[in-house]
Amino acid sequence: MIRSLILAALITSGSTFAASPDQLREEFMAMMVEKHGFDATDLKRTLWQAKTRKSILEAIARPAERVKPWWEYRNSFITPARVKGGLKFWSENQETLSKAQEEFGVPPEVIVGILGVETNYGTFPLRHSVLDALHTLGFHYPRRGKFFRSELENFLLLAREEGIDPTKVMGSYAGAMGKPQFMPSSFRREAVDFDGNGQRDIWNSNVDTIGSIAHYLKKRGNWQRGEPIAARVTDHQATHDNFVDPKLKLPHRVSELRQAGVKLPEEWKDSAKTSLIKLQGKEGPEYWARLQNFRAILSYNPRNKYAMAVYQLGDAVKRVRQQQASTD
């Protein structure tokens, strides 16, 4: 009796050994049955079709945003081919991009930038079973297992809600889905039926994909209609390092940076919240000032290198598009 009480106390305090993958899976299935009314036999049959993939565990241990310096990461996305693809996508989906901007305030170049970085405008092959990915990371990746089990929960729920076979859905090694690479929880919260056909299809419908990205940035990222995103700081001084914030916060006002001698675009409002970021350029450090709309892109992927690649790719496509229009 005493031994049982001690064991229970250890479990409650989190001081005992971590649960095994099999134990975690059994607890997960019991939760899905009790909380969401899944049939235990059907659920077990589905989960037993999932395969544990070593390649997925290796991939998540070395994400490009963390491993590559900024200049090398940038060169992977800001390429002539990627800009050309963005021009084609924009031209083919101009009406929908304009509709998304009107409804959510998100300009076309940002949506084009996200799609270009995420899946090369939907042309990049999705190599991993989402079920395999979330099962592998949920039960065999203790560092973030709780997060991925939550995503597996949302994935099974959306499969039931949308009438999708969970064993057939393909995505990234982290379980991100479709052209915009939404995680299952994001799909359930932010994906929209932008074409009005009764389905939220981010795998095959550019209309739903565009609307869902714009809705995500507005709802999750608090996108500010008509406001700037970021600007390069070319006159950086050592005293400006006080304004560098590697995290996602914007603790300063534009007026503070101006008073400290940081040159920012004239159209930026003094009251706008901002901070500087430092990126590793090929010839030395790059300093950028960012505003709320840069932070909105960070809500999609919380890496400064990612958000900057999205911003610069979208901006490059926009500038070439404007140049082409001026010569027509």
C-alpha positions as CSV (number, residue, x, y, z in Angstrom):
1,M,0.0,0.0,0.0
2,I,2.8,2.4,1.0
3,R,4.7,1.5,-2.1
4,S,1.6,2.3,-4.3
5,L,1.2,5.6,-2.6
6,I,4.8,6.5,-3.2
7,L,4.6,5.5,-6.8
8,A,1.4,7.6,-7.3
9,A,3.1,10.6,-5.7
10,L,6.1,10.2,-8.0
11,I,3.9,10.0,-11.1
12,T,1.9,13.1,-10.0
13,S,5.1,15.1,-9.4
14,G,6.6,14.1,-12.8
15,S,9.6,12.6,-11.0
16,T,9.2,9.1,-12.5
17,F,10.4,7.7,-15.8
18,A,8.9,9.0,-19.0
19,A,6.1,6.9,-20.5
20,S,7.1,4.6,-23.3
21,P,5.7,5.1,-26.9
22,D,3.3,2.2,-26.4
23,Q,2.0,3.7,-23.1
24,L,1.6,7.2,-24.7
25,R,-0.3,5.6,-27.7
26,E,-2.7,3.7,-25.4
27,E,-3.3,6.9,-23.3
28,F,-3.9,8.9,-26.6
29,M,-6.4,6.4,-27.9
30,A,-8.3,6.3,-24.6
31,M,-8.5,10.1,-24.7
32,M,-9.8,10.1,-28.3
33,V,-12.5,7.6,-27.4
34,E,-13.6,9.4,-24.2
35,K,-13.2,13.0,-25.3
36,H,-14.2,12.8,-28.9
37,G,-16.3,9.7,-29.2
38,F,-14.0,7.8,-31.6
39,D,-14.6,4.1,-32.1
40,A,-11.8,2.3,-30.3
41,T,-11.4,-0.5,-32.9
42,D,-11.4,1.9,-35.9
43,L,-9.0,4.3,-34.2
44,K,-6.6,1.4,-33.3
45,R,-6.8,0.2,-36.9
46,T,-5.9,3.7,-38.2
47,L,-3.0,4.2,-35.8
48,W,-1.5,0.8,-36.4
49,Q,-1.2,1.8,-40.1
50,A,1.2,4.6,-39.1
51,K,4.9,3.9,-39.5
52,T,7.6,5.3,-37.3
53,R,10.0,7.0,-39.7
54,K,13.7,7.6,-38.7
55,S,14.0,10.1,-41.6
56,I,11.4,12.3,-39.9
57,L,13.2,12.3,-36.6
58,E,16.5,13.2,-38.5
59,A,14.8,16.0,-40.5
60,I,13.3,17.7,-37.5
61,A,16.6,17.7,-35.7
62,R,18.1,20.0,-38.4
63,P,15.6,22.5,-39.8
64,A,17.1,24.8,-42.4
65,E,16.0,27.9,-40.6
66,R,18.3,26.9,-37.7
67,V,21.2,25.4,-39.5
68,K,21.8,27.7,-42.5
69,P,23.1,31.3,-42.1
70,W,20.7,33.9,-43.5
71,W,22.6,34.6,-46.7
72,E,22.6,30.9,-47.6
73,Y,19.0,30.4,-46.5
74,R,18.0,33.4,-48.6
75,N,19.7,32.1,-51.7
76,S,17.5,28.9,-51.5
77,F,14.4,31.0,-52.1
78,I,15.2,34.3,-53.7
79,T,16.0,32.9,-57.1
80,P,15.1,33.8,-60.7
81,A,13.1,30.6,-61.0
82,R,11.2,31.2,-57.8
83,V,10.4,34.8,-58.9
84,K,9.3,33.6,-62.3
85,G,7.0,31.1,-60.6
86,G,5.6,33.8,-58.4
87,L,4.8,36.0,-61.4
88,K,3.0,33.1,-63.0
89,F,1.0,32.3,-59.9
90,W,0.1,35.9,-59.4
91,S,-1.1,36.3,-63.0
92,E,-3.2,33.1,-62.9
93,N,-4.8,34.0,-59.5
94,Q,-5.0,37.8,-59.7
95,E,-8.7,38.0,-59.1
96,T,-8.6,35.8,-56.0
97,L,-5.5,37.6,-54.6
98,S,-7.3,40.9,-55.0
99,K,-10.4,39.5,-53.3
100,A,-8.3,38.3,-50.3
101,Q,-6.6,41.7,-50.0
102,E,-10.0,43.4,-50.0
103,E,-11.5,41.1,-47.4
104,F,-8.5,40.6,-45.1
105,G,-6.1,43.4,-45.9
106,V,-3.2,41.1,-46.8
107,P,-1.5,42.2,-50.1
108,P,-0.9,39.7,-52.9
109,E,2.9,39.8,-52.6
110,V,2.8,38.4,-49.0
111,I,0.6,35.5,-50.0
112,V,2.8,34.8,-53.0
113,G,5.9,35.0,-50.8
114,I,4.5,32.5,-48.3
115,L,3.4,30.1,-51.0
116,G,6.8,30.4,-52.8
117,V,8.8,29.6,-49.7
118,E,6.4,26.9,-48.4
119,T,5.8,24.7,-51.5
120,N,7.1,26.6,-54.5
121,Y,3.5,27.7,-55.3
122,G,2.1,24.2,-54.7
123,T,4.5,22.4,-57.0
124,F,6.8,21.0,-54.4
125,P,6.1,17.3,-53.8
126,L,4.8,16.4,-50.4
127,R,6.7,13.3,-49.5
128,H,5.5,12.3,-46.1
129,S,2.4,10.7,-44.8
130,V,0.9,13.2,-42.3
131,L,-0.2,10.3,-40.2
132,D,3.3,8.9,-40.1
133,A,4.8,12.2,-39.3
134,L,2.5,13.1,-36.4
135,H,2.6,9.6,-35.1
136,T,6.4,9.5,-35.2
137,L,6.9,12.9,-33.6
138,G,4.0,12.5,-31.1
139,F,5.2,9.2,-29.7
140,H,9.0,9.1,-30.4
141,Y,10.1,12.7,-30.1
142,P,9.9,13.5,-26.3
143,R,11.2,17.0,-26.7
144,R,8.0,18.2,-28.4
145,G,5.9,15.1,-28.2
146,K,3.0,16.8,-26.4
147,F,2.7,19.4,-29.2
148,F,2.6,16.7,-31.9
149,R,0.1,14.5,-30.1
150,S,-2.1,17.6,-30.0
151,E,-1.7,18.0,-33.7
152,L,-2.4,14.3,-34.2
153,E,-5.6,14.8,-32.2
154,N,-6.6,17.7,-34.5
155,F,-5.6,15.8,-37.6
156,L,-7.9,12.9,-36.8
157,L,-10.7,15.3,-35.9
158,L,-10.3,17.3,-39.2
159,A,-10.2,14.0,-41.2
160,R,-13.5,13.1,-39.6
161,E,-15.0,16.6,-40.1
162,E,-13.9,16.9,-43.7
163,G,-14.5,13.3,-44.7
164,I,-10.8,12.6,-45.5
165,D,-9.0,9.3,-45.2
166,P,-6.2,10.1,-42.7
167,T,-4.0,7.4,-44.1
168,K,-3.9,9.1,-47.5
169,V,-3.0,12.7,-46.6
170,M,0.5,13.8,-47.6
171,G,2.5,16.6,-46.1
172,S,5.8,17.7,-44.6
173,Y,8.1,15.8,-42.2
174,A,6.4,17.9,-39.4
175,G,2.9,17.1,-40.5
176,A,2.1,20.4,-42.3
177,M,-0.5,20.0,-45.0
178,G,-1.3,21.2,-48.5
179,K,-0.1,24.1,-50.5
180,P,0.1,26.6,-47.6
181,Q,1.5,24.0,-45.2
182,F,-1.0,24.4,-42.4
183,M,-0.7,22.3,-39.3
184,P,-3.9,20.4,-38.5
185,S,-4.8,22.8,-35.6
186,S,-4.3,25.8,-38.0
187,F,-6.5,24.1,-40.6
188,R,-9.3,23.6,-38.2
189,R,-9.1,27.3,-36.9
190,E,-8.1,29.3,-40.0
191,A,-8.7,27.4,-43.2
192,V,-11.7,28.9,-45.1
193,D,-13.9,27.8,-48.0
194,F,-13.0,30.8,-50.1
195,D,-14.6,29.5,-53.3
196,G,-17.9,28.7,-51.5
197,N,-18.2,25.1,-52.7
198,G,-18.7,23.6,-49.2
199,Q,-15.1,22.3,-48.8
200,R,-11.9,23.7,-47.4
201,D,-9.5,22.3,-49.9
202,I,-5.9,23.5,-49.4
203,W,-4.5,20.6,-51.4
204,N,-6.1,21.3,-54.8
205,S,-7.8,24.7,-54.7
206,N,-5.7,27.9,-55.1
207,V,-8.8,29.9,-54.1
208,D,-9.2,28.2,-50.8
209,T,-5.4,28.3,-50.3
210,I,-5.1,32.0,-50.9
211,G,-8.1,32.8,-48.7
212,S,-6.9,30.6,-45.9
213,I,-3.4,32.2,-45.8
214,A,-5.0,35.7,-45.7
215,H,-7.4,34.7,-43.0
216,Y,-4.6,33.1,-41.0
217,L,-2.5,36.3,-41.1
218,K,-5.4,38.5,-40.2
219,K,-6.8,36.3,-37.4
220,R,-3.7,34.7,-35.9
221,G,-1.1,37.3,-36.9
222,N,-3.2,40.5,-36.4
223,W,-2.2,41.8,-39.9
224,Q,-2.5,45.6,-40.1
225,R,-4.1,46.7,-43.4
226,G,-2.0,49.1,-45.4
227,E,0.9,49.1,-43.0
228,P,4.6,48.4,-43.9
229,I,6.5,45.2,-43.0
230,A,10.2,45.9,-42.6
231,A,13.1,48.0,-43.8
232,R,16.9,47.6,-44.0
233,V,18.9,49.7,-41.6
234,T,22.1,50.7,-43.4
235,D,23.5,53.1,-40.8
236,H,23.8,50.7,-37.9
237,Q,25.9,51.8,-35.0
238,A,27.0,49.9,-31.9
239,T,24.6,51.9,-29.7
240,H,21.7,50.6,-31.8
241,D,22.3,47.1,-30.5
242,N,20.0,47.9,-27.6
243,F,17.1,47.7,-30.0
244,V,18.0,44.3,-31.4
245,D,15.5,41.7,-30.2
246,P,16.0,38.1,-31.5
247,K,12.6,37.0,-30.2
248,L,9.2,37.9,-31.6
249,K,8.6,41.0,-29.5
250,L,8.3,44.6,-30.6
251,P,9.2,46.4,-27.4
252,H,10.1,49.8,-28.8
253,R,8.5,52.7,-30.7
254,V,9.7,54.0,-34.0
255,S,10.2,57.3,-32.3
256,E,12.7,55.8,-29.9
257,L,14.8,54.4,-32.7
258,R,14.7,57.7,-34.6
259,Q,15.8,59.6,-31.5
260,A,18.7,57.2,-31.2
261,G,19.8,58.0,-34.8
262,V,18.3,55.0,-36.6
263,K,17.2,56.1,-40.1
264,L,13.8,54.6,-40.9
265,P,11.4,55.3,-43.8
266,E,9.6,58.6,-43.4
267,E,6.2,57.1,-43.8
268,W,6.6,54.9,-40.7
269,K,4.5,56.2,-37.8
270,D,6.3,57.4,-34.7
271,S,3.9,55.5,-32.6
272,A,4.3,52.1,-34.4
273,K,5.9,49.3,-32.4
274,T,9.2,48.0,-33.7
275,S,12.5,46.3,-33.0
276,L,15.7,45.5,-34.9
277,I,16.9,42.0,-36.0
278,K,20.4,41.0,-36.9
279,L,20.9,38.5,-39.8
280,Q,24.1,36.9,-41.0
281,G,24.9,38.2,-44.4
282,K,27.6,36.9,-46.7
283,E,29.7,40.1,-46.3
284,G,28.8,40.7,-42.7
285,P,25.7,41.3,-40.4
286,E,22.5,42.8,-41.8
287,Y,20.2,44.9,-39.6
288,W,16.5,45.2,-40.3
289,A,13.7,47.1,-38.5
290,R,10.5,45.2,-38.4
291,L,6.9,46.2,-37.6
292,Q,3.7,44.3,-36.7
293,N,3.2,42.9,-40.2
294,F,6.6,41.2,-40.0
295,R,5.5,39.7,-36.7
296,A,2.3,38.6,-38.5
297,I,4.4,36.6,-40.9
298,L,6.3,35.2,-37.9
299,S,3.0,33.8,-36.6
300,Y,3.2,31.5,-39.6
301,N,6.7,30.3,-38.7
302,P,8.5,31.9,-35.8
303,R,11.9,32.3,-37.4
304,N,13.3,35.7,-38.5
305,K,15.0,34.1,-41.5
306,Y,11.7,32.5,-42.7
307,A,9.7,35.8,-42.4
308,M,12.5,37.7,-44.1
309,A,12.6,35.2,-47.0
310,V,8.8,35.5,-47.4
311,Y,9.0,39.3,-47.4
312,Q,11.9,39.5,-49.8
313,L,10.6,36.9,-52.3
314,G,7.1,38.6,-52.4
315,D,8.7,42.0,-52.8
316,A,11.0,40.7,-55.6
317,V,8.0,39.3,-57.5
318,K,6.0,42.6,-57.0
319,R,8.9,44.7,-58.3
320,V,9.4,42.6,-61.4
321,R,5.6,42.6,-62.0
322,Q,5.6,46.4,-61.8
323,Q,8.5,46.7,-64.2
324,Q,6.8,44.5,-66.7
325,A,3.6,46.5,-66.4
326,S,5.5,49.8,-67.0
327,T,7.0,48.5,-70.2
328,D,3.8,47.1,-71.7
